[in-house]
């Protein structure tokens, strides 16, 4: 079942209000006092609304299969919670919630019991609540409903701007009062190298002398030392230290390029012919692989020293969920199916299949254990000024490339389904530079759907 934008906006508002009310009530019972769990001043939590909106968009077609609906809800809520917590912490330099002391937690952002609960909530929302809310909202005259949504959107926007401005003002005052220390780059680099060598030697000999020494303690010590080295490099002016914004952007382009090349070679081996696997009209870049590398790096970065099996399992689950979401998103936005696994056993709606999910798990291990350390070292050797400039040039180029690709695909879909001739300058340009033959060469497996 697909929902209109009007219905989705209502879902966002209603679930934001309901999420705040239930969360605040639960916190009040637990703490024996009133606790406002919201990030904003008003009685709403947009993260709950976003989760419910994503459930409605991406999981509605799984309504007949409660197990996969439950699994999809857990994975989507995992992404939303991780993303929200990560962004808030990077912007405001503080955790708005922390599950670090609980068992079965991930990065302090999510914990297994709450993730399972979100899976059950997804089943309830998609199977029962959404159809009921849809019937109720249609009882409201459309003009009044739209007016309510506009007013709610304005209030939410003012609240968001006011909250962020207030927090940033306080943080700015604190930053002005702090003392900044400058460290000599040459001396710091020498200290970093020496410290890294000593740490490696110490860990190596400790393991030989005490074979039963807790492996987790060794990994934790190694991670702590890596964090210290990253902090020192950042102070010394090294470009793109750690899992930073500039590092992730560079990894996106590397992953997008290598993913396109890998798929092209795979198709040559399995199908016996060369075919484009690019997501964009300019350059051999696969957006799915590029974003996948960023996703794996951002989420699993702090667990990169874990065992291969641990990373494989996480990569399999995250990769499968990510590919499913990409499939639904591109079909909704472009009206096009770019891949179909219906002919492969153990597939889910033709969007993902078990074999390729395992490929994602293998790719996660190869990426974090082999490729990421290599690429990370190369990226950090780029001079900072050149690296910053180059990164923003690549960002502008990719935004332009994605806009042109979206316009070209939309025009191609219209030509295929409606046969409408060009009537504007943009349409003439797209028809001339991106005719059907070129689009079918760039996207050989694209299937136009209603």
Secondary structure, DSSP 8 states (H G I E B T S, - for coil): ----HHHHHHHHHHHHHHHHHHHHHHHHHHHTS-----SSSSS--HHHHHHHHHHHHHSGGGTT-HHHHHHHHHHHHHHHHHHHHHHHHHHHSS-S---TTSTTEETTTEEHHHHHHHHHHHHHIIIIIHHHHHHHHTTS-HHHHHHHHHHHHHHHHHHHHHHHHHHHHHHHHHHHHS------HHHHHHHHHHHHHHHHHHHHHHHHH-TTS-HHHHHHHHHHHHHHHHHHHHHTT-SS-SS-HHHHHHHHHHHHHHHHHHHHHHHHHHHSS-----SSSSSS--HHHHHHHHHHHHHHGGGTTS-HHHHHHHHHHHHHHHHHHHHHHHHHHHSEES---TTSSSEETTTEEHHHHHHHHHHHHHIIIIIHHHHHHHHHTS-HHHHHHHHHHHHHHHHHHHHHHHHHHHHHHHHHHT-----SHHHHHHHHHS-HHHHHHHSTT-EE--
